Amino acid sequence: GWTAPKDVILKVADLLTVAGGTGAIIEYHGPGAESISCTGMATICNMGAEVGATTSLFPFNHRMSTYLKATGREVIAGLSEKYCDLLVPDKDCEYDTLYEIDLDKLEPLVNGPFTPDLANPISKLGKAAKENGWPLDISVSLIGSCTNSSYEDMTRAASIAKQALKHGVKCKTQFTVTPGSEQIRSTMERDGIDKPLSDIGAIVLANACGPCIGQWNRKDVKMG
C-alpha cells in the first residue's frame, strides 16, 4: 500500500499526544526499523518535535550505510560500520515505556485538524469529518518542506501524478511542492520526476519553510 515512514510518526503522535514525548528520547528499533529507508528515518526523527521529544534516533543499520555511501560520505560510512556496536542499543537494555507498531497493519493517516496528534486512518477520515463538522473541502495540498521532502517522497508523489495524468485527471486545488534541498530539486529535474508534478498542476517552491507554517502567497483566502 501507500503507507510511508511519515505514517509511523503520525501514529506515534496519536499514541503519545503532543506532550507525551516531553523530556524523553525516542528510540525506534525492531525488525520494522530495518525496512525503512535512511531518509524515511530522517522524516520520523524530524517530526519528533511534534510530540515534544528531546530527540529521536534509530540504531545504525545497513540502510544508513548505503545512504552515506550514495551521498559521497564513504569515510563516515566506514567508520560507522567499524564501530557499529556503539551505535545500537545495549544488550538487554530497558526502556521507560515501550510501544509497538505493526507496520503490516499501519494504515495511511491524516492528522488533524487543529492538533497534530489527532490521527485519522484514511479509510475513516471522510466519516470523521462529517460527524465532527470539520471542513470537507481541500483548498491547498503540499508535499515537501522539512518533513516529506526527500527524493523518495517526491518519486511517490510523481507516481501518483503519473497515474492521474493517465486518466486525464489534474489538480482541482492548489498543489505546492517544496523539495528538501537544491540537490533534490536538481536530481528531480535530471530524472524527469518534476515533469509529471508540473503537468498535473503543481507549483515548485523554493527550498525553504512555506505552506507548512502558513507562510506563502495564498490566493484562496482573504487577507486579514
Backbone torsions as a table, in degrees:
resi	resn	phi	psi	omega
1	GLY	NA	-164.7	-177.3
2	TRP	-100.7	14.7	174.8
3	THR	-61.7	132.2	-174.3
4	ALA	-127.1	170.0	178.8
5	PRO	-52.6	-35.0	-179.8
6	LYS	-60.3	-31.0	178.9
7	ASP	-65.7	-26.0	177.6
8	VAL	-64.7	-49.3	-177.7
9	ILE	-72.4	-28.9	174.9
10	LEU	-65.4	-36.4	176.2
11	LYS	-69.8	-38.4	177.3
12	VAL	-61.8	-40.8	177.2
13	ALA	-62.5	-36.6	177.2
14	ASP	-63.4	-40.8	-177.5
15	LEU	-75.5	-40.6	-172.5
16	LEU	-94.4	-24.8	-170.3
17	THR	71.6	173.8	-174.3
18	VAL	-67.7	-17.2	-179.5
19	ALA	-111.5	-2.2	-172.8
20	GLY	-67.9	-19.3	179.9
21	GLY	-99.9	5.0	-177.2
22	THR	-58.5	127.7	179.3
23	GLY	74.1	9.9	-176.7
24	ALA	-119.3	157.4	170.8
25	ILE	-107.9	125.1	-178.9
26	ILE	-97.6	122.7	178.3
27	GLU	-115.1	127.6	178.4
28	TYR	-98.6	132.7	-179.2
29	HIS	-154.9	174.1	-179.0
30	GLY	109.0	174.9	-176.7
31	PRO	-61.7	-30.2	179.8
32	GLY	-64.5	-31.5	-179.4
33	ALA	-62.7	-30.7	-179.5
34	GLU	-70.8	-17.6	-176.9
35	SER	-91.5	-6.0	-175.7
36	ILE	-97.2	136.0	179.4
37	SER	-67.4	164.4	-179.9
38	CYS	-63.1	-42.2	178.4
39	THR	-69.1	-29.1	174.6
40	GLY	-66.0	-40.2	176.0
41	MET	-62.8	-38.0	178.9
42	ALA	-63.4	-39.9	176.9
43	THR	-59.8	-47.0	-179.0
44	ILE	-62.3	-47.1	-178.5
45	CYS	-67.5	-37.6	-179.7
46	ASN	-60.4	-36.7	-178.2
47	MET	-85.0	5.9	174.7
48	GLY	-59.0	-24.8	177.8
49	ALA	-61.4	-26.9	-178.1
50	GLU	-67.3	-20.1	178.6
51	VAL	-111.7	9.7	176.3
52	GLY	80.4	12.7	-176.8
53	ALA	-66.1	145.7	174.9
54	THR	-64.7	-44.5	173.3
55	THR	-163.5	169.6	178.2
56	SER	-135.8	151.1	-178.5
57	LEU	-154.5	158.1	172.7
58	PHE	-118.7	147.7	172.5
59	PRO	-64.0	150.1	178.3
60	PHE	-64.2	136.2	175.8
61	ASN	-147.0	-177.5	-173.5
62	HIS	-65.2	-26.0	179.6
63	ARG	-68.6	-35.6	175.8
64	MET	-66.9	-42.7	179.1
65	SER	-61.7	-44.1	179.1
66	THR	-60.6	-41.9	-179.5
67	TYR	-65.0	-45.4	-179.5
68	LEU	-60.3	-41.8	-180.0
69	LYS	-68.6	-39.5	-178.8
70	ALA	-68.6	-22.8	-179.0
71	THR	-105.3	22.2	172.6
72	GLY	77.2	24.4	-179.3
73	ARG	-120.3	52.7	-177.2
74	GLU	-61.9	-34.9	-178.8
75	VAL	-63.9	-45.0	179.3
76	ILE	-65.0	-39.5	178.5
77	ALA	-61.4	-43.7	-180.0
78	GLY	-62.7	-43.7	178.8
79	LEU	-65.9	-38.9	179.5
80	SER	-64.9	-40.8	178.6
81	GLU	-66.7	-37.9	-179.1
82	LYS	-64.6	-39.6	-176.9
83	TYR	-111.2	31.4	-175.4
84	CYS	-61.5	-23.3	179.4
85	ASP	-65.8	-18.8	178.0
86	LEU	-91.1	-6.5	-173.9
87	LEU	-113.5	18.9	178.0
88	VAL	-130.8	163.1	-179.7
89	PRO	-59.2	145.6	175.7
90	ASP	-65.4	149.0	179.0
91	LYS	-61.5	135.3	178.5
92	ASP	60.9	26.7	178.7
93	CYS	-69.5	156.8	-179.6
94	GLU	-119.0	149.7	-179.7
95	TYR	-118.5	150.4	178.1
96	ASP	-62.5	-42.6	179.7
97	THR	-142.8	142.6	-179.1
98	LEU	-127.3	126.3	175.5
99	TYR	-117.1	142.9	179.1
100	GLU	-119.9	128.9	178.3
101	ILE	-118.4	122.4	178.6
102	ASP	-85.7	105.5	-176.8
103	LEU	-65.6	-24.3	178.0
104	ASP	-68.6	-23.9	-177.0
105	LYS	-108.6	-5.0	-177.2
106	LEU	-71.4	123.2	-178.8
107	GLU	-96.2	149.8	173.9
108	PRO	-53.1	137.2	-174.6
109	LEU	-119.5	151.6	169.2
110	VAL	-124.1	118.2	-177.6
111	ASN	-98.0	139.1	-177.5
112	GLY	116.4	-175.5	5.2
113	PRO	-83.4	171.5	172.3
114	PHE	78.0	-28.2	-180.0
115	THR	-149.4	139.2	-176.5
116	PRO	-75.5	-0.2	178.9
117	ASP	-104.4	9.9	177.7
118	LEU	-95.4	89.2	-173.3
119	ALA	-86.3	130.4	178.4
120	ASN	-123.3	115.6	172.8
121	PRO	-56.9	139.2	-174.4
122	ILE	-58.2	-30.4	-178.9
123	SER	-71.2	-18.4	-177.0
124	LYS	-113.2	-0.5	-173.7
125	LEU	-63.2	-46.0	-178.4
126	GLY	-58.9	-45.8	179.9
127	LYS	-63.9	-43.8	-179.3
128	ALA	-64.0	-38.8	-179.8
129	ALA	-63.4	-43.0	180.0
130	LYS	-67.5	-42.2	-177.5
131	GLU	-67.6	-31.7	-175.9
132	ASN	-100.0	0.0	178.8
133	GLY	70.9	27.9	177.7
134	TRP	-76.8	159.8	175.9
135	PRO	-57.9	135.9	-177.8
136	LEU	-99.3	-12.8	-179.2
137	ASP	-99.1	136.8	174.3
138	ILE	-94.6	123.0	-176.7
139	SER	-99.4	-33.1	-179.1
140	VAL	-144.2	140.3	175.6
141	SER	-120.7	149.1	-178.6
142	LEU	-141.3	137.4	163.7
143	ILE	-126.9	132.6	176.9
144	GLY	124.6	-148.3	-171.4
145	SER	72.8	-129.1	-174.3
146	CYS	-97.5	-15.5	-169.2
147	THR	-100.3	-51.4	178.1
148	ASN	-123.3	67.5	-172.7
149	SER	-126.9	14.4	-179.4
150	SER	-77.8	170.2	177.0
151	TYR	-59.6	-39.7	178.1
152	GLU	-58.8	-45.4	179.3
153	ASP	-61.7	-41.7	-177.7
154	MET	-66.7	-35.6	178.8
155	THR	-67.9	-34.2	176.9
156	ARG	-63.0	-46.6	-179.4
157	ALA	-64.8	-39.5	179.8
158	ALA	-65.4	-35.4	178.7
159	SER	-62.7	-44.1	178.2
160	ILE	-65.6	-39.5	179.4
161	ALA	-61.5	-41.2	179.1
162	LYS	-62.8	-41.6	179.0
163	GLN	-64.0	-40.2	179.3
164	ALA	-65.2	-45.1	-179.5
165	LEU	-62.6	-35.4	179.0
166	LYS	-60.1	-30.0	-179.2
167	HIS	-101.4	11.0	177.2
168	GLY	73.9	25.4	-177.2
169	VAL	-104.6	135.3	174.8
170	LYS	-125.8	171.8	-176.8
171	CYS	-64.1	134.0	174.2
172	LYS	-90.5	-18.4	179.5
173	THR	-122.1	171.5	174.9
174	GLN	-65.5	133.7	-177.9
175	PHE	-127.8	115.1	-177.9
176	THR	-110.4	144.9	-177.9
177	VAL	-126.8	124.6	179.3
178	THR	-123.4	96.0	177.4
179	PRO	-60.3	149.7	-176.0
180	GLY	-69.5	-19.4	179.5
181	SER	-160.8	168.8	176.7
182	GLU	-66.3	-32.3	178.0
183	GLN	-64.0	-41.5	178.3
184	ILE	-65.4	-42.9	179.7
185	ARG	-60.8	-45.6	-178.4
186	SER	-68.8	-33.3	177.1
187	THR	-68.8	-38.1	175.1
188	MET	-60.1	-43.6	179.7
189	GLU	-65.4	-41.2	179.9
190	ARG	-61.3	-41.4	-175.4
191	ASP	-93.3	2.7	178.6
192	GLY	75.5	15.4	-179.7
193	ILE	-70.7	-28.5	-177.6
194	ASP	-73.7	-24.6	-173.8
195	LYS	-64.6	-51.7	178.7
196	PRO	-61.2	-30.8	177.9
197	LEU	-68.0	-43.9	177.8
198	SER	-66.1	-40.4	-178.1
199	ASP	-64.0	-30.5	-179.1
200	ILE	-81.7	-11.4	177.0
201	GLY	115.0	11.4	-178.1
202	ALA	-76.0	152.3	174.6
203	ILE	-113.3	121.1	179.9
204	VAL	-87.2	122.1	-177.8
205	LEU	-99.2	175.1	178.3
206	ALA	-67.3	158.5	-179.9
207	ASN	-78.4	78.8	-176.4
208	ALA	-161.3	174.4	173.5
209	CYS	-63.9	147.4	-178.1
210	GLY	-164.3	-110.7	-175.4
211	PRO	-58.0	-31.6	-176.4
212	CYS	-65.9	-20.3	175.2
213	ILE	-114.2	18.6	177.2
214	GLY	71.9	24.8	-174.4
215	GLN	-115.2	81.9	172.9
216	TRP	-161.6	168.6	-175.4
217	ASN	-78.4	84.2	-174.4
218	ARG	-81.4	130.6	-175.8
219	LYS	-103.7	-13.2	-171.0
220	ASP	-91.7	-3.6	177.8
221	VAL	-130.4	153.8	179.4
222	LYS	-78.6	136.5	179.9
223	MET	-66.7	147.5	175.6
224	GLY	95.5	NA	NA
